[in-house]
Amino acid sequence: MRASAAAAADSISEQTLIREEMNTLVAEVKYDLAHAAVQNARANVYASLGLDTFPLAAIDGNDFDGLKRRAGQLARSQRGAAEASDA
């Protein structure tokens, strides 16, 4: 953000602006990769503990809409648990 404001004020060159924007993109990709690695590690811990994040009981006897609804409920509960552990 700072680089684009400086570019608007013509105080930095276009090359510097492009470099700073690329650095920002690289930082965002690195953050996303780290987040994916954390999610993968969490899944590995769950698997090693034998925890089932999507129990088969949720599938039995449900039609597609029921499965969609149940998957959404599980995703929301896991998101809430993840947010509580991050706090």
Protein Blocks (a to p, Z undefined) as FASTA:
>chain_A
ZZmmmmmnopacfklmmmmmmmmmmmmmmmmmmmmmmmmmmmmmmmmnopafbdfklmgo
pafklmmmmmmmmmmmmmmmmmmmmZZ
